[in-house]
Amino acid sequence: MRRKYLAWSLAIVGALVALIQFVPYGRIDPPEPARREPGWDSPQTRALAQRACFDCHSNQTVWPWYALIAPASWLIRHDVDDGRGHVNFSNWDRLQRGLRGVRGDVMEGRMPPWYYLPLHPQARLTPAEKEALLQGLAATIAKDTPPQPPPRQRAANPERKSTE
């Protein structure tokens, strides 16, 4: 009896996995050409950024084979879209919302994300490489500043009415 339930369960799971392949989100689009890369301060900075950042933060994503299979394709596509929305080295002439937090993200280990590193060990940077990347990015940004979001404004205080 248990084998019958197990067989049915596996058949249902297999059918669901097959069906979700038809959900269109997460499909790999043809590569979008780079509009404009930053004026890198050095080839070393670009090489470090390419190695650790470009898969999610550029239009030069190298899509692994498992990026074609849902639900992994959904998660990968979400991460790439989110990464490009914060910093996109291929569209340096556009707003780069995430540049302010790059130093903290890299030094505290949030970038590259922990779940990316086991399948992409080349993206793991040593502390010296992290520091070289961050110094190079700072020099690149100083040399070729992309558009930035406007500074946050505090809400205006309503005028206080005097009580007389």
C-alpha positions, -999 to +999 in steps of 0.1 A: +000+000+000+029+024+009+045+017-025+013+026-042+011+060-024+047+066-030+043+059-067+013+082-070+031+109-050+061+107-073+039+108-104+021+139-091+053+157-082+068+147-116+037+160-134+038+193-115+075+198-123+067+191-160+038+216-159+057+245-143+082+244-172+055+261-192+053+291-169+070+319-189+087+338-161+124+331-158+131+324-195+165+335-207+163+365-230+188+371-257+217+392-243+210+429-242+240+448-256+259+469-232+249+506-235+280+519-217+304+504-192+321+525-167+355+540-175+373+515-153+402+528-133+422+496-143+418+463-161+423+446-127+391+462-113+371+452-143+384+416-141+375+414-104+340+429-110+335+405-140+345+375-119+324+383-089+296+406-100+288+405-137+265+375-137+239+395-118+251+431-123+256+433-160+240+423-193+268+398-197+252+371-176+265+336-181+233+315-177+240+280-163+221+250-176+199+249-145+187+284-153+165+267-180+146+246-155+117+259-133+116+267-104+154+274-104+149+296-135+124+317-115+148+323-086+178+330-109+158+354-130+146+372-100+181+376-086+195+388-119+167+413-124+171+425-088+209+428-092+206+448-124+181+470-108+206+480-081+238+482-101+243+474-138+278+477-151+265+474-187+242+504-184+265+529-166+246+558-182+215+549-162+206+554-126+227+531-103+206+528-071+228+504-052+262+520-053+259+536-019+258+502-002+284+483-022+312+485+004+291+471+032+275+444+010+309+431-001+328+434+032+299+419+052+296+389+028+262+398+014+277+401-021+281+378-038+253+359-019+263+328+000+240+306-022+257+317-054+292+307-043+290+269-042+282+267-079+304+297-088+336+293-068+354+317-091+333+345-076+347+340-041+371+368-034+399+368-008+399+398+016+427+414-004+407+410-036+376+425-020+396+455-009+412+459-043+378+456-059+363+482-036+392+506-040+390+502-078+353+508-078+357+539-057+383+552-082+361+542-111+331+560-096+353+591-089+365+590-125+332+582-142+302+590-119+269+574-131+236+591-125+226+588-088+192+589-071+184+622-055+193+625-018+166+614+006+147+644+019+132+645+053+095+651+056+088+687+061+076+695+097+042+710+097+042+745+112+035+745+148+006+766+158+012+787+188-011+785+217-018+819+231 
